[in-house]
Amino acid sequence: MALNKEDGGNRRFILVECEDYADSVTAERVRRVIKGVPSAKNEALREGLGGSFSFFELGAPIEIEKLLAGVDLPTYLELARYVFYTATGQEFDENKVNEKKYFIGATKEHEVYLFYKPDVDYLKATALTLDHAKAFGPFRGKRRLVFAPTKYLDQEYLAEFKIDFAQLPYQIYRRVK
């Protein structure tokens, strides 16, 4: 962070903490360095080094083989968090989720949708349809990245509705460009 402030760089890093004080102590120290520590002797630390910070707790791994077998299926929020971060590289905000509308979040360029329930029969019977595409509403300047088990739309309709389709579970790692 000090080098970024010094030369205007855009370095990123991951800090891993395995103790139970990670959010209360370690994360708070990083936040203070970003914002500034008024009592610091170092002028740069007094002013703050700038940057941003996100805190994540690791959950249970989501394994494609288990999804395919219908074993230990994750909850909607667990898969939404995983898919959103994996596809966008951005922080997931579960307060933005609207499961009834399949919406799990947005980035500067994309609205992200997830058609999923932790139920094998639902997954076998669910597809992105023309009615779903129309229900997304008018284009609002952001493409739609849609994760679903399958689709009943051809490339022409996907283009018309500005949809990038990713099939679950196979394209779970599809990244936004």
PyMOL commands that set and color helices and strands:
alter all, ss='L'
color gray80, all
select helices_A, chain A and resi 2-7+22-35+43-47+64-69+76-88+94-96+99-101+120-125+130-135+155-160
alter helices_A, ss='H'
color red, helices_A
select strands_A, chain A and resi 103-106+110-114+143-148+163-167
alter strands_A, ss='S'
color yellow, strands_A
deselect
rebuild
show_as cartoon
